[in-house]
Amino acid sequence: MPIDTALTPEQFDELEAILDDLRTRNEETPQWEFCDGFMAALLCCRNPVTQDEYFDVLLGLEAFDDEAQVFADLAQRERFVALWELRWQDMQRALDAPVEMLHDEAAYCPELTDLRAAVANLSEAERAEMGNVPLPAFAQVWALGFMFAVENWPEQWEPPRDKQIAKLIDTSLQALVTMAEDDHAPPELSPVAEDGPITTSKARLDDLSLAIWAVYDLHEIARTLGPRIEPVLRAYTPGRNDPCFCGSGKKYKKCCGA
């Protein structure tokens, strides 16, 4: 997929507007940043998860009799899915690209919002209205979305027999867990604008780079290992002269094996 087919800022705003509307009917509807992390995890799964299944988990559709009660109408649902699939294809292209630096224009770039900066830019009266609501750290919501998918499909992340790959999976997931936590270091810079409010530590941005590379590693591992195949377990059959498994004390050939 060509690079210039990535979603525009206006289309990301449109996705957020749809989610805002869904939130009027289901207050647990997540922000788009959460969805972006969730999607990244789905692209790192060894076995594909169907769209119906992951939308049920993400949007809570199982709590409604039908999807018409979640989306305003069929047109809204179709538009959301169309924009979702565009972002999916763009993310897939980025994770498949042989990038060496994260500032490469072909690299995967999560859709992130600096909520602390957004609040800092509000008027004093607007901030007072919000009260002391805790605000997530930069990229925390994105990482929480990723880990939400991991928690819902744990079988996708079970370590393989190869110890080196198993260790890489564990290290990569730990990088995402770190980003899902708060930024405890003192703020030193603005992550989105040179002249923006200082909200984020340098360590946080370093951890974000590690987390994005971790997504690349998990995606490559899934592609390399291929789909997980459930082992076929054969039922135990005793030898003809073994004691019968029914507990009769007779040989198998003279009991259940007769």
C-alpha positions as CSV (number, residue, x, y, z in Angstrom):
1,M,0.0,0.0,0.0
2,P,1.5,3.3,-0.9
3,I,2.6,5.7,1.8
4,D,0.3,8.5,0.7
5,T,-2.8,6.4,1.4
6,A,-2.3,6.8,5.1
7,L,-5.3,8.3,7.0
8,T,-5.4,12.1,7.1
9,P,-5.7,14.1,10.3
10,E,-9.3,14.8,9.3
11,Q,-10.1,11.1,9.0
12,F,-8.6,10.5,12.4
13,D,-10.8,13.2,13.7
14,E,-13.8,11.5,12.0
15,L,-12.9,8.3,13.8
16,E,-12.8,10.1,17.1
17,A,-16.2,11.7,16.3
18,I,-17.8,8.4,15.7
19,L,-16.4,7.0,18.9
20,D,-17.6,10.0,20.8
21,D,-21.1,9.3,19.4
22,L,-20.9,5.6,20.3
23,R,-19.9,6.7,23.8
24,T,-23.3,8.4,24.2
25,R,-24.8,4.8,24.1
26,N,-21.9,2.9,25.7
27,E,-19.8,5.0,28.1
28,E,-17.0,2.4,28.0
29,T,-16.3,3.0,24.3
30,P,-12.5,3.7,24.1
31,Q,-10.6,6.6,22.6
32,W,-9.0,6.2,19.2
33,E,-5.5,6.0,20.8
34,F,-6.6,2.9,22.7
35,C,-8.0,1.4,19.5
36,D,-4.7,2.1,17.7
37,G,-2.8,0.1,20.3
38,F,-5.4,-2.6,20.2
39,M,-5.1,-2.8,16.4
40,A,-1.3,-3.0,16.6
41,A,-1.6,-6.1,18.9
42,L,-4.0,-7.8,16.6
43,L,-1.5,-7.4,13.8
44,C,1.1,-9.2,16.0
45,C,-1.1,-12.3,16.6
46,R,0.0,-15.6,15.1
47,N,-3.6,-16.6,14.4
48,P,-5.9,-14.1,12.8
49,V,-8.8,-12.8,15.0
50,T,-12.0,-12.2,13.1
51,Q,-13.3,-8.7,12.9
52,D,-16.6,-9.7,14.5
53,E,-14.8,-11.2,17.4
54,Y,-12.4,-8.2,18.1
55,F,-15.1,-5.6,17.6
56,D,-17.2,-7.4,20.2
57,V,-14.3,-7.1,22.6
58,L,-13.3,-3.6,21.7
59,L,-16.7,-1.9,21.4
60,G,-18.7,-4.1,23.8
61,L,-21.2,-5.1,21.2
62,E,-22.0,-8.3,23.1
63,A,-23.9,-6.0,25.6
64,F,-26.5,-5.1,22.9
65,D,-29.1,-7.1,21.1
66,D,-27.7,-5.9,17.7
67,E,-25.1,-3.5,16.3
68,A,-27.8,-1.0,15.3
69,Q,-28.1,-0.1,19.0
70,V,-24.4,0.7,19.1
71,F,-23.9,2.6,15.9
72,A,-26.3,5.4,15.0
73,D,-27.2,3.7,11.7
74,L,-25.7,1.3,9.2
75,A,-24.0,4.2,7.3
76,Q,-22.1,5.2,10.4
77,R,-21.0,1.6,11.0
78,E,-19.9,1.1,7.4
79,R,-17.9,4.4,7.6
80,F,-16.2,3.4,10.9
81,V,-15.2,0.0,9.4
82,A,-14.0,1.6,6.2
83,L,-11.7,4.0,8.1
84,W,-10.6,1.2,10.5
85,E,-9.6,-1.0,7.5
86,L,-7.6,1.9,5.9
87,R,-5.7,2.3,9.2
88,W,-5.2,-1.5,9.4
89,Q,-3.7,-1.6,5.9
90,D,-1.5,1.4,6.6
91,M,-0.2,-0.1,9.9
92,Q,0.3,-3.5,8.2
93,R,2.4,-1.8,5.5
94,A,4.5,0.0,8.1
95,L,5.1,-3.1,10.1
96,D,6.1,-5.0,7.0
97,A,8.5,-2.3,5.9
98,P,12.3,-2.9,6.4
99,V,12.9,0.2,8.4
100,E,16.1,0.9,10.3
101,M,15.0,4.2,12.0
102,L,11.7,5.2,13.6
103,H,11.8,8.6,11.9
104,D,11.8,6.9,8.5
105,E,8.6,8.0,6.8
106,A,7.7,4.4,6.2
107,A,7.9,3.4,9.8
108,Y,5.0,2.6,12.1
109,C,3.9,5.7,14.0
110,P,1.2,5.3,16.7
111,E,-1.6,7.8,16.8
112,L,-0.9,9.5,20.1
113,T,-2.3,12.5,22.0
114,D,-0.6,14.5,24.7
115,L,-3.6,14.9,27.0
116,R,-1.6,16.7,29.7
117,A,-0.5,19.3,27.1
118,A,-4.1,19.7,25.9
119,V,-5.3,20.3,29.5
120,A,-2.4,22.7,30.1
121,N,-3.5,24.8,27.2
122,L,-7.0,25.2,28.6
123,S,-8.0,28.3,30.4
124,E,-7.8,28.4,34.2
125,A,-11.6,28.2,34.5
126,E,-11.8,25.2,32.1
127,R,-9.1,23.4,34.2
128,A,-10.9,24.1,37.4
129,E,-14.1,22.6,35.9
130,M,-12.2,19.3,35.2
131,G,-11.1,19.1,38.8
132,N,-8.2,16.8,39.8
133,V,-8.9,14.1,37.3
134,P,-5.7,12.1,36.8
135,L,-4.4,12.3,33.2
136,P,-2.6,9.5,31.4
137,A,1.0,9.8,30.5
138,F,2.1,10.2,26.9
139,A,1.4,7.0,25.0
140,Q,0.0,5.3,28.0
141,V,-3.5,4.9,26.5
142,W,-2.0,3.4,23.3
143,A,0.0,0.8,25.4
144,L,-3.1,0.0,27.4
145,G,-5.0,-0.8,24.2
146,F,-2.2,-3.1,23.1
147,M,-2.2,-4.9,26.4
148,F,-6.0,-5.2,26.4
149,A,-5.7,-7.4,23.3
150,V,-2.9,-9.4,24.9
151,E,-5.2,-10.0,27.9
152,N,-8.1,-11.1,25.8
153,W,-6.2,-13.5,23.6
154,P,-3.5,-14.9,25.9
155,E,-3.0,-18.0,23.8
156,Q,-1.6,-15.8,21.0
157,W,1.4,-14.9,23.2
158,E,2.3,-18.3,24.6
159,P,6.0,-18.7,24.4
160,P,7.3,-21.3,21.8
161,R,9.8,-24.0,22.5
162,D,12.6,-21.9,21.1
163,K,14.0,-20.3,24.3
164,Q,15.6,-17.3,22.4
165,I,12.3,-16.4,20.7
166,A,10.4,-17.0,24.0
167,K,12.7,-14.5,25.7
168,L,12.3,-11.9,23.0
169,I,8.5,-12.2,23.3
170,D,8.7,-11.7,27.0
171,T,11.1,-8.7,26.6
172,S,8.9,-7.1,24.0
173,L,5.7,-7.5,26.0
174,Q,7.5,-6.0,29.0
175,A,8.4,-2.9,26.9
176,L,4.6,-2.5,26.3
177,V,3.8,-3.0,30.0
178,T,6.3,-0.3,30.9
179,M,4.5,2.2,28.6
180,A,1.1,1.2,30.1
181,E,2.3,2.6,33.4
182,D,2.6,6.2,34.4
183,D,5.6,8.5,33.7
184,H,7.2,8.8,37.1
185,A,10.2,10.8,36.0
186,P,10.2,14.6,36.2
187,P,8.9,16.2,32.9
188,E,11.6,17.6,30.7
189,L,10.1,18.3,27.3
190,S,7.0,18.4,25.1
191,P,6.6,15.2,23.0
192,V,4.6,16.7,20.2
193,A,5.8,20.3,19.8
194,E,9.1,22.1,20.6
195,D,7.3,25.0,22.1
196,G,4.5,23.0,23.7
197,P,3.9,22.5,27.4
198,I,6.6,20.4,29.2
199,T,4.7,17.2,30.1
200,T,7.0,14.3,29.5
201,S,10.3,12.9,30.6
202,K,13.1,12.0,28.2
203,A,13.1,8.5,29.7
204,R,9.5,8.2,28.6
205,L,10.3,8.9,25.0
206,D,13.2,6.4,25.1
207,D,10.8,3.8,26.5
208,L,8.3,4.6,23.7
209,S,11.0,3.9,21.1
210,L,11.7,0.6,22.7
211,A,7.9,-0.2,22.7
212,I,7.5,0.6,19.0
213,W,10.5,-1.6,18.2
214,A,8.9,-4.3,20.4
215,V,5.8,-4.2,18.2
216,Y,8.1,-4.7,15.2
217,D,9.7,-7.7,16.9
218,L,6.4,-9.3,17.9
219,H,5.0,-8.8,14.3
220,E,8.1,-10.4,12.8
221,I,7.9,-13.3,15.3
222,A,4.3,-13.9,14.4
223,R,5.1,-13.8,10.7
224,T,8.2,-16.1,11.1
225,L,6.5,-18.7,13.3
226,G,3.2,-18.7,11.4
227,P,-0.1,-19.8,12.9
228,R,-0.1,-21.8,16.1
229,I,-1.2,-25.4,15.6
230,E,-2.9,-27.1,18.4
231,P,-1.3,-30.5,19.2
232,V,-3.3,-33.6,18.5
233,L,-3.4,-35.8,21.6
234,R,-3.9,-39.5,20.9
235,A,-5.9,-41.5,23.4
236,Y,-3.7,-43.9,25.3
237,T,-4.2,-47.6,24.3
238,P,-2.6,-50.2,26.5
239,G,-0.7,-53.1,25.0
240,R,-2.5,-56.4,24.7
241,N,-0.7,-57.9,27.7
242,D,-0.9,-54.8,29.9
243,P,-3.4,-54.5,32.8
244,C,-6.7,-53.2,31.5
245,F,-7.3,-49.5,32.2
246,C,-10.8,-50.3,33.6
247,G,-9.3,-51.6,36.8
248,S,-10.7,-55.2,36.4
249,G,-7.2,-56.7,37.1
250,K,-7.4,-58.7,33.8
251,K,-5.1,-58.2,30.9
252,Y,-6.3,-55.8,28.3
253,K,-6.7,-58.5,25.6
254,K,-9.0,-60.5,27.8
255,C,-11.1,-57.5,29.0
256,C,-11.9,-54.3,27.2
257,G,-9.6,-55.2,24.3
258,A,-11.3,-58.5,23.6
